[in-house]
Amino acid sequence: MDYARRVAVLSLHTSPLAQPGTGDGGGMNVYVRELVSALAQAGVQCRVYVRRWDDSLEPVVQVEPGFEVVHVDAGPMELSKEELEGYVEEFADGVAKDCETFAPDVIHANYWLSGVAGQILKRRLNLPLVTTFHTLARVKAEMGDPEPERRAKAEAGVIACADAVLANCTPESEQLVKHYDAPPERIEIVPPGVDHAFFSPGNQAGARSAIGASDVPLLLFVGRLQPLKGADVAIRALALAERQDAELWIVGGASGRLGDTEVDRIHALVAELGLTNRVRFIKPQPHHLLSTYYRAADVCLVPSRSESFGLVALEAAACGTPVVASAVGGLLTLVEHGRTGYLIEGRDPADYADRIDEILNDPVWARRLSVSAAAKANTYTWSTSAARLRRLYSDLTLRTLAPCP
C-alpha cells in the first residue's frame, strides 16, 4: 500500500511541548506528542501547527526526525482559550501558507477550534480531514459543565465535514452518534496508548522514597484543578475513608479562566474538613516523572464528570496502581470493575471511600487488582495507534472527499 507520507496536525490552542497539568495543558498535549512521535517513527512526517503564544518561540521546533512543531501567528500573544475562536481563520491562513511547501496528504485536527480551522483548510487545499475532539460540548453539558451553544454547533459542522472522526472508545463513538448524528461509517475507534518504557510496575518503596512519601496509605489525584476533574470528590472521599492515617496527594495546577478560583475553593475545602495535614498539593510534573507518583500510590482516583478517554487512569494502571474512577466515557472501557479497579456511578464521595477501604484493607486483593490493571494496560501502545492511523490516512487519500455542508 502507498502510505500517506505527510500529515498536518492542528493543535491550535495548546502545544505538545507544553507542561501537562496546568493552564490548558492536559491529556491532549500528551496525546498529540506521543501519537505524532509514534507516527514519525512509523515513517509519517508530521508538522504540528500551534498558535504562537510567546514572542520568544522559534518559528519551527524539530522535536525528532519527522516531528516538527510550527508556531503560527494568529492574534495577540496573551489570549485565553475562550478568546481564540475569533482568530481561527487567521490561524488557518498561517497553516495554509506553510502547507504550500510542506504539501501534506491529510489534515488531522485536535479539539473543536482546530476542527473549525480544519474545515477551512479542507476546502482550500482539497485534502481529507480527520478530527479528534478530546471533549464534546454536549457531553460536558449533559454532565453539568455547560459550554456555549455556538461551540456545539461548530462541532456539529466539523463532524458533518470530516472524512473521519476519531473516537477513543466505543462510548465516545456512541456519544458522537447520539448528540451529533455523526455518520457511523465515518467514525474510527483508535484508542490512545501509553509509553511502557516509563509507565510500568516498579518498586513501591523505592518510588515513595524518591518522592518523599511515608509508609501511610497513599491516594493519588493527577490532573488540572478544574470542577470537571472532581478533585473535591477525592478530598471528601479521603475524609470518609476508614484509614485516618491515609494521605491524598494532588498533582496538578490551576486551569482555565477560573482556575485560581477553583484552587482557592479546593484549599478551603481541605481546611474545612480538617485535612490540612493529610492532603498535599504537588505542582505539575514533567510527564515521564508521573510514573514515580503512580508507583508510590495505593489507589489512583479519577472522579471526573466526563472523560473522552482518561489517560491518567491508563497510566496509573500501567504502573500497577488500582484505579477508582467515575463510570463515564472512556473510563468505562479502561477500568474493568472489580478486576482492575472500580467504577463509581454518580458523584457520592462515600461510594469512592467504600472502594478505597476495600483496597487498603485487603493487601492480597489489592495485589490482584494491581496485576490485572498492568496486564490490561499492556494492550495499549502508541505504536498500535499510529499503525491504525497510518492505514486510515492512506485509505482517505484514495477516497472521494466527504462533502462539507
Secondary structure, DSSP 8 states (H G I E B T S, - for coil): -----EEEEE-TTS-TTS-TTSTT-SHHHHHHHHHHHHHHHTT-EEEEEEE---TTS-SEEEEETTEEEEEE--S-S---GGGGGGGHHHHHHHHHHHHHHH--SEEEEEHHHHHHHHHHHHHHHT--EEEE-SS-HHHHHHTT----HHHHHHHHHHHHH-SEEEESSHHHHHHHHHHH---GGGEEE------TTTSS---HHHHHHHHT--SS-EEEEES-BSGGG-HHHHHHHHHHSS-TT-EEEEE--B-STTHHHHHHHHHHHHHHTT-TTTEEEE----GGGHHHHHHH-SEEEE--S--SS-HHHHHHHHTT--EEEES-TTHHHH--BTTTEEEE-SS-HHHHHHHHHHHHT-HHHHHHHHHHHHHHHTT--HHHHHHHHHHHHHHHHTS------
